[in-house]
Amino acid sequence: MSTNRHPGFVSANTTCHHPYHKAVKHTFFYILLFCLATNSYAQWSDTMIIDVAAIRYHKAIGKYSLFNSQPKHQIPDADIYKLPFQQNPGNYLPHDLPGKLIEQDCFLQFFLTNSHDTAITVCFTPAYFCSEFILFKARPDDIPGSFSRLPDSLTADDRSDGVKQIVVQPHETATYFCRFNFVRTNINSLTPRIIRYDYLPQWSMSQRDRDHMLDVFTYTVSGVLLFMIFYSLAVYIQSRNKEFIFYAGYTFLTCSLLFLKSYLNYSATPFNYFYEEYLDFMIMTGSVVMYQIFMRKFINSKENYPLLDKCLHFFSLLLIGASIVFSIVYFLTDRYILLNIMENFIIKQVFFLTGVFFIVYSIKKKNTLLNYLAAGNFSLVVFSVISYIIIITGWKLVKDDITSVFNRALFYYEIGLVLELGFFLSGLAYKNRRDIIERVKERERLKLENERKEFDKQMAVMAAKQEERNRISADMHDELGSGVTAIRLMSEIMKSRLKGDVVPELEKISNSANELLGKMNTIIWTMKSSNDTLESLIAYIRAHAIEYFDSTPIECKVQLPPLIPQAEVSGEKRRNIFLSIKEALNNAMKHSQATQIQIVISTSDKWLMIKVADNGVGIDADKLRRFGNGLSNMRRRMESIDGTFKIESDKNCILTFEAPI
């Protein structure tokens, strides 16, 4: 902060506490007072006295007033008129007011007269923003004798806390003294003003409306942030992602900061003073801490980026500690310069360093999500720097219009927030898309894993079944086969011993043993897993057909496909196909009266087709009814394995069997 004093600004360092010097100083004050009472009033009469009757709406009186400042609580009210008032250096606009003045008691002196025949009530305000605002009145020709404080009950105005009422009697001329203190913020301005009593509401409204465009933009940004609060809470309710609780806190604090900044603008209320001095900065710090916590959880920095996580955690603790120190200084002292240094030159520098570190780290990592967030932080940092420069230097981008929205620091900060929000939403969309892809991949992986496990389980079951089938077929072959063979041999031995005597029962035993042995061999062939091939099925059908018609008058021909594909055929399917063919051959033997029978076997990639044709009498309706049970069995067996069975009968009979392979 510059230490150059403006004209009329008296530093506390000029006060001498030596008794001799104090006596000299008091003597000087009284001489000055005498001069003011005699010569000075005449000197200022033409240029400094303000005629309230000539004020139509309001009048800035900076160049018509005298100014002085002293250390706080050093000057009693009774000695205010003794101060060496000097020409007011003019209006101090926001961000131009020296910090030393904010820590001191400030005093103004001005002269009012009323040229009308009726009393006129006006309102007076010394500055934006001031507190402990007290008015004193005296006659110019006898200031020591007439100096008195105007009671608050007479000067208070319910319409505004920032003004005092002054009643100027007809043809009265008086000098007024004002004692006030600035609010501890850098947006103060020393702009003393006289306002007509009936114009005060319009004047107050005009002060608020001069930032109309900024207010519109601020409320719009606040609305967007309010929407983001609801969105974050909705995401948390649906997905229970805790990071969105912190993002909702960040957007709520930022929305509150902007809304209150615009809503309380230029309002002279104790809450606005507290907000400008302390609360707005605490809200901003809290929002930054919330954003840093959200960022750590959003990108899972603890696992993915340990260095970034530690730095963000350190910065958060640093900001919390600095906020505690700031609060102690604010509540326990009257210091402003220290608060200003902590806010603008320490804590906000931490904001800046945090943003720069995150941007540089994200660029080095070359991660898409980090790049989106870094772009948002870059936008916020750049426009926050512009806002900071305007606050510190009072820089005006549009010099022809000091009220332009482009001269407002808040406007650029809000632009940075909007851009940061846009990049964050882009990053969120990217993260959601990436999460969806990862979830789909994980779902597919789990699906494949489950299918693999189910397949392994089925394979294990099939292997167990095959093993059990092989065991049963081996047991049947070893145990039942040998028993049935023994029965057959004994029946043949008995027949040979009878020497030509025919015993029907013995013949039946021999035939039944032969038939049972054939069926058992078929069952064993069906159950053995080594026979679960298409080639085995075709070979077995061919061997059975040739053997079946070997000792009969029917000539049997079997036509095989030129190439048999390597295909697996389950035991159940082989059994149904073979038994169907066996039934067809048996019917041909019993009922066809044929001399020739032909079996044509053909294959494709997906189907096995077997045609059984004879040159017999064919099948008429009566015969169909007579052995219809066998045909229905063949049809049932083929349909059970998703196959088909067809009968073509004209002079000859053709049975067609088709089964999937």
C-alpha positions, 0 to 999 in steps of 0.5 A: 500500500502506498504511504503517500498522504493526500492533501488534508490527510494527517497521520497519527505519526504527527501527534507529539506526546511531549507536554510542552509540545501538547501545550503549543499544539493546543495554543495553535488549535485555538489560534486556528479556531479564532481565525476560522471564526473571524477570517476563515468563515469569510474566506469560505463563504462564497465557495464552501457554503452550500445552499440546500434550497438550490439542491434539486435532487442531490449534490456531491459536496466533496469539494465543498467539505473539509477533512481530517483523520486521527487515530481511533478513540483519541479525539473526544467529541467535544474536541472535534471542532478543534481539529485542523480541517483542511480541504478535502482531497476530493472523492476517494472511489472504491479501491482508492481509499488508503488503508490507513484511513479505514483504521482511523476516525474520520471527520468532515466539516461542511457549511449549509445555508437555507435561502428559503422562507421555510425549513428544508430537510435534507439527508447527508451521507459521508461515504460508502460504507461507514459505521458509527456515523455521528453529526454535530452542528455549530454556528460559524461565528461562534463554533466553540460556544454553539458546538453540539451533537445532533441527537440520533432521535432527530437525525435517524432516517428509517428509510436508510441506515446510511444517511442522517437527516439535517433540518436547515431553518429558514435563512439559517447558516450553520457548519456541520461536523461528521464523525464516522468510521469506514467499514473494514473493506476495500470497496469503501468510497469517500463521497459525501453527498447531500440528498433532498429528503423526498428524493432519498428513495429514488436516490437509493434505488438509482445507486442499486440500479447503476449495476443493473447489468451486473446484477442480471448477470450475477442472478443468472449465474446464481440460478445456474449454480442453484441448478447444479446444487439440485443436480449434485444432490440428485446424483448423490441420492441415486448413486450415493457418490459422496463427492457430490455432497461436497460439490453441492456444498461448493456450489451452494457457498458460491451461489450464496456469495454471488447472490448476497453480493448483488442483493446487498449491494449498496445497502447500509445495513449491519448485516451487509457491513458484516458480509463485506468485512468478513462473511464474503471472504469466509464463504469464498474460502469455504467454497475453495476448501469444499471444491478441493475435497470434491476434486480429491474424491472425484478423481480418486486422487488418493489412489490414482494421484498420491502427490496431487492428493497430498498437495490438495490436502495440504492446501485445504488445511492451510486455508482452514488455518488461515481462515481461523487466524483471519477470524481471530484478527477480525473479531479481536482487533480493529485492524484492517491493513492486516486483514487486507494483507491476509486476504489479498496477499496471502490467502488469495495467493494460496488460491492462485498457487493451488490452481496453478499447481493443479493445472501444471500437474494435470498437463504433465499427467496427460489424462483426459479427465484431468485436462477437462478439470485443468481447463476449468481451473485455468479459466477460473484462475485467469479471470480471477487474476483479472478480477484481483488486478481490478480490486487491487489497482482500481484498473478501468477497462472502460475509462469513459464509463466507470459504471460499466460492467466491464469495470467490475471485478465481480463480472470477471470472477463470474465469467471464470466460474461459468467457464469452470462449470462448463469444463466441469460438466464436460469432464463429468460427461466424459467420466460418465461415458468412461464409467458406462464403458467400464461397467459394460466391459465389467458386466461382459467380463462377469458374464463371460466368467459366469458362462465359462464357469457354467460351461466348466460345470456342464463339462464336469457334469457331462464328463461324470455322465460319460464316465457313468455311462462307460461304467454302466456299459462295461458292467452290462457287457461284463455282467449281463452280456456274459449271463445272456450269452450263457443262457443262449449257449445252454439253450443250444446245448439242451436243443442238441441233447434232445436230438431233434425233439422240439421243445417250444419253450426252449426255442423261445428261450433261445430266441429271447436270449438272442434278441435280448443280447442284440438289444443289450449290445445296442444299449451298450453301443449307445452308452459308450461315449467313444461312439458319440460321433456321426461316423460311428452312428452311420457305421453302426446303422450300416452294419446292423442293416447288412447283418439284419438282412443277411440270411433273408431273401431281401437284398439290402444295399446301403449308400454312404455319403462320400465324406462324413463330417466330424460331428459329435452326436450324443448318445440319446440322439444316436439311440433315437435315430438308430431305433427309428431306423431299426423299426423301419427295417423291421416293418419292411421285413414283416410287411413290405413283401419286398425283394430289395431294400435300399438305405441312402445316407446323406449329410450336410453341415447341419443335417443328417438325412436317411432314406429307407426305400423298398420295392414292396407293396407299399403302405395302404390305409388298412396296413397303416392302421395295423402297424400305425403304433410303430410309425408313431413311435418313429415320429415321436423319437425323431421329434424328441431330437428336433428331427422329422419323419416323413412317409412317401408311399405309392407303389413303393414305400420311402421313409425319410428321417432327418435329424440335426447334427 
